[in-house]
Amino acid sequence: MSQFINNRENAVTEAIDGVLDVSGGTLARLDGYPHIRVVVRSDWDKKKVAVISGGGSGHEPAHAGFVGKGMLTAAICGDVFASPSVDAILAGILAVTGPAGCLLVVKNYTGDRLNFGLAAERARAYGLNVSMVIVDDDIALPGLAQSRGVAGTLFVHKIAGALAERGGDLEAVVAGARRAIASISTIGMSLDTCTVPGSPKENRIPDGSAELGLGIHGEAGVEQIEYSTVKAAVAAMTERLAAVMGDRPHVALVNNLGGTSVLEMSIIVHELIKSQIGDRIAHVVGPAPMMTSLDMQGFSISVYPAEKDELELLTEPVALTAWPGVVTLKPRKVLALPDGITPITPLPSRHEPTRQFMLACCNLLIGAEKDLNALDAKSGDGDTGSTLSGAAHALIAALDRLPLSDHTQLLRAIGQELSQTMGGSSGVLLAIFFAAAGDGASSGLTMRDALKAGLARMQEIGGANVGDRTMVDALSPALDALSEGIAAAAAKARAGANLTATLLQAKAGRAAYINAKQLEGHIDPGAEAVARLFEHLASREDGSQTR
Amino acid sequence: MSQFINNRENAVTEAIDGVLDVSGGTLARLDGYPHIRVVVRSDWDKKKVAVISGGGSGHEPAHAGFVGKGMLTAAICGDVFASPSVDAILAGILAVTGPAGCLLVVKNYTGDRLNFGLAAERARAYGLNVSMVIVDDDIALPGLAQSRGVAGTLFVHKIAGALAERGGDLEAVVAGARRAIASISTIGMSLDTCTVPGSPKENRIPDGSAELGLGIHGEAGVEQIEYSTVKAAVAAMTERLAAVMGDRPHVALVNNLGGTSVLEMSIIVHELIKSQIGDRIAHVVGPAPMMTSLDMQGFSISVYPAEKDELELLTEPVALTAWPGVVTLKPRKVLALPDGITPITPLPSRHEPTRQFMLACCNLLIGAEKDLNALDAKSGDGDTGSTLSGAAHALIAALDRLPLSDHTQLLRAIGQELSQTMGGSSGVLLAIFFAAAGDGASSGLTMRDALKAGLARMQEIGGANVGDRTMVDALSPALDALSEGIAAAAAKARAGANLTATLLQAKAGRAAYINAKQLEGHIDPGAEAVARLFEHLASREDGSQTR
């Protein structure tokens, strides 16, 4: 399984540099690569309480992505899924801690506790005021005295960061963090394991199963459950959350563990809001990747019964793209469909010459079905003749309900009929041609110019130019020559159609995907249909004139 | 391959409802499920030009995620990777278009062009002023007349949205969109295919290969290339981008195609900035998922030589979490490491009684190595004796450089030595114990209280309470009894240690993972070490008193 890394050893430092690169100068790092990977606010002046977090990497955007005004002051980044060294943590503490002291926000994993704990001791020996809180929001194993710290940690970062930003002293920041920690609960679920850089992927979760109650280091969930639908999955999670939630309104944090698609995450949050705890969720953070397990196809839900003052802290804006903000749930708004989607049926009217004209055109297309299919078989799927013939039959059947005496209305009505009866791209394109021509006619253009306006619109939408081996090659020169009479137009249409047999590089339509050799010597079926139509109309006109 | 959906049929509508759910009431949808899936701004008043986009679903957060003030007015969502119907598009146009008209931003895929084109015709028949632009930013096939529309479309949404928000008329909005489209170039790369809901995953890309020049519908890239590192991958992409870029500063949009981890995306953007086009990139949007292909492990890079006025439009703030904003690149800031990471070495001093005391303790631990290892073998990996003996040897070797005559300094120095010489959690915990005790002593506590402060800190960090079957079970009662003399303390330590043999549910330390039956009757080795130390000290005291 390839990954977008250069090598395992440099993955974390290169990723941190990428975070710095796109921070717009708001972040800096300490000069301690490769072992000391500490990201700090570049505008920090040590007057306020510093809020420091960190731990193993592989949880991006945590932790470096949450360094910024109103959240973390510094992030200490270990190797992937490994605690940072005591020296690295100490460096981070020393870099950002001033007289106001600092708070270390540590997730409840042994390595992190010990290393952050020892670094705190070493920092205290320098007279610094260092406090530490341990986040233990995971409820996967309700009986366990030492729950893991997982995505609920984001709430703690936000609360502590906002309190510190407001100028609260260390005691107040610690108290706020502790109070939040005491009430946050998280549960995770995954359909697949994650890919640790440089290691083969463990295929632990069979198809049709999910793991419930995950940490954030690829470790197995506390149970493997049968997986059927996201509804059932969310129900299994919310059942466990419901057991530890009070009746107060909660903030839910919906965290993408890394590899879940945005489409899936939206369905997940929708199921959450419809779930048994939905009526206790008043606010949502996410869905977004916040505390990930690399590329894990999973997610976690954290719930936090934030009191009013806590909610204010949570909603204080921060300029961090990784923090999606808090949304207050409102009822879903559904608006009535606008009028006009069902097309207005024009009033039918009679006009015998028009009726005869249309019948003639339709019958010509019906008669050309086999020839056009044969031509299409050279470059497409051999159905152009049948498509046009089918449309012609449908138009004939519709003649009595068409506004035959009003040519402007008629063009639009033909477009409408074709869009409803003719399949595929050609149906839509002809519908656009007739609709735009009708538009042109209604705005006062002559019929010739209206048809040219229709062609222009069809070309714009379809993307075909003259020379692209489409019906445009016959239609465009024919319309241009129409001012010289129908015979001239027919001659141009035929010449244009014949030319398509020499155009070996189709640029639009299905023939664009066909080998040039296969096209040689064969006229494009759409162009041929246009040429035959014009030739037929010319012969009718000629006949009526000689008569 | 399971996915977090309920069924293929409802995936898109449920995802849209999820987007509405977390929109805080800023979005609404039209009442046309299942076929008409249109998301609109709920605060729209039709006075300004409406900017409408859409297409197939599966590209989330595009398109619904970009509906909001300053970007899209409405998003028309088709099925996964399928164009929305003409009726759906028409409904969207009719719902949001007023006298100022609307702009349709359409990506260059045949289905989208045709359906949006025909819907525009139908809307025009109602007298609405509808314009349409086709985005064709993909440069995968430079010779192709009709390039696909991919992630560069986001730039067009932002430019058109900002112009419309400023109150520009339709002509101005169209002109801005056209100008942007003419200069945007995008190329994509992927290591894996995507998983279409309800369909089996196509395993088209072999391990060690990547596809270059992708669309956003899971279609194959124009070439499969050998994949080695992200550096080489980005180089292959930037070579193609360089060929079409001018010398002006560009904005780069770095788009996650859905399943790439945040860690990888940061490395990608870092490589981009170091690449051959890095010096022409002045601003970055992302990295973030903006125009995805479901869960595809891939990304795209779009470049846009935005002029000053265009940059102003791009950077105008919008309250949309899906739009990550534009960051101006600044040089990476690297700060010097703070002083104090290398521990200050205390001045050595001599004090023969202390030296003898420490020697006695160390020798006792050295002598107990085998016994303690044997006890540890019952509940751990059998190395507690060796670990403590090794630490004791190291302390003896360090005696001459320790501040023996200053007990406050000495405690800290012992902590420092242990943190450097003793491996594992126990080394860190003892280091914390001695460091915190030294802290306590330096702040004026008696030695007994200083040691108790050390114990409290060690318990806080290690998480072990009395009764958890650790050394705390001996150390805690011993320190409590120390005021009654060393003999009393030793008796309490022994009693506490013996009690651990009856504690069958270890809650901290490695023994927490061991079966209760295996623990029965065996004293915890850490507690045993503490008891032996206290007993030895009591016998020395006793000897010195009787002597």
Interface residues (C-beta under 8 A of the other chain):
Chain A: M1 S2 Q3 F4 I5 N6 N7 A11 V12 E14 A15 I16 D17 G18 V19 L20 D21 V22 S23 G24 G25 L27 A28 R29 L30 D31 G32 I36 V40 S42 S57 G58 E60 P61 G65 V80 V86 D87 L90 A91 L94 A95 N108 T110 R113 L114 N115 G117 L118 E121 R122 R124 A125 Y126 M132 I134 A145 Q146 L191 P197 D207 G208 S209 A210 Y227 T229 V230 K231 A233 G258 G259 T260 S261 V262 L263 E264 M265 S266 I267 I268 V269 H270 E271 I273 V284 G286 P287 A288 P289 T292 L294 D295 Q297 F299 T321 P324 G325 V327 T328 L329 K330 P331 R332 K333 V334 L335 A336 L337 P338 D339 G340 I341 P343 R412 G415 S419 S425 V428 L429 A431 I432 A435 A436 G438 D439 R457 E460 I461 G462 G463 D468 K507 A508
Chain B: M1 S2 Q3 F4 I5 N6 N7 A11 V12 E14 A15 I16 D17 G18 V19 L20 D21 V22 S23 G24 G25 L27 A28 R29 L30 D31 G32 I36 V40 S42 S57 G58 E60 P61 G65 V80 V86 D87 L90 A91 L94 A95 N108 T110 R113 L114 N115 G117 L118 E121 R122 R124 A125 Y126 M132 I134 A145 Q146 L191 P197 D207 G208 S209 A210 Y227 T229 V230 K231 A233 G258 G259 T260 S261 V262 L263 E264 M265 S266 I267 I268 V269 H270 E271 I273 V284 G286 P287 A288 P289 T292 L294 D295 Q297 F299 T321 P324 G325 V327 T328 L329 K330 P331 R332 K333 V334 L335 A336 L337 P338 D339 G340 I341 P343 R412 G415 S419 S425 V428 L429 A431 I432 A435 A436 G438 D439 R457 E460 I461 G462 G463 K507 A508
